[in-house]
Amino acid sequence: MEFGEYLKSISRAATTIFEGMAVTFSHLFREPITVQYPDRMPRPLPETLPERYRGFLEVQMDICTGCRRCERSCPIECIAIDLTKNPATKKQELTRFDIDMGKCMYCGLCVEACKTESTGAIRHTKEFEGSTDTLDSLTFRFIPEGQSHPLYKAPKDPREIPLGAYGPCAREARERAMRDNPAELEELRALWVKERDANKKGGAAAEPAAAKA
């Protein structure tokens, strides 16, 4: 390598280093863009998400017709709906509407089925905070245990359907799931342990009787 080319390579190396340092140094005078979630934010994060964001599913129970189209359209069967006839009114009522969000793949097929063929009671929200210790807490029960809900009779004009705000039903169902589902799971575990111990004792008592025979 000639001496002139050697000096040019040194100059080029020094120039590229200073160019890179200039880019880095320029960030000292810029406003930070890091989002301090969830403590310090100018507005709640769900408000910054796009309109068609697919977060948690929710059901607006007061406009649910109990048609079960969402349940039939779900390809992985994460929606469970039960209908029971009320002996007093002789009418069908919803006694169960569960969505297992830990199983849901957010395909939106249930939403489309309800929106195009029913009232749009089930929909995606912008709620997404689902971190939990157990998957049991991700089963959203929109009808609490032991309660029922009357079926909604849809008007002929879809514009008359009283659609509510998106999100409150999902937040309420998630809070209920976080509070109640783990307790129910612990009760089932305690019952299982009790049955297991009883079976062990029964087997131990049966062995000496068999030996005597």
HELIX and SHEET records of a PDB file:
HELIX    1   1 PHE A    3  SER A   26  1                                  24    
HELIX    2   2 HIS A   27  PHE A   29  5                                   3    
HELIX    3   3 LEU A   45  THR A   48  5                                   4    
HELIX    4   4 MET A   61  ILE A   63  5                                   3    
HELIX    5   5 ARG A   69  SER A   73  1                                   5    
HELIX    6   6 LEU A  109  GLU A  117  1                                   9    
HELIX    7   7 LEU A  135  LEU A  138  5                                   4    
HELIX    8   8 PRO A  158  GLU A  160  5                                   3    
HELIX    9   9 PRO A  168  LYS A  212  1                                  45    
SHEET    1   A 2 LEU A  57  VAL A  59  0                                        
SHEET    2   A 2 ILE A 122  HIS A 124 -1                                        
SHEET    1   B 3 ILE A  79  LYS A  85  0                                        
SHEET    2   B 3 GLN A  92  ASP A 100 -1                                        
SHEET    3   B 3 THR A 139  ARG A 141 -1                                        
SHEET    1   C 3 ILE A  79  LYS A  85  0                                        
SHEET    2   C 3 GLN A  92  ASP A 100 -1                                        
SHEET    3   C 3 HIS A 149  PRO A 150 -1                                        
END                                                                             
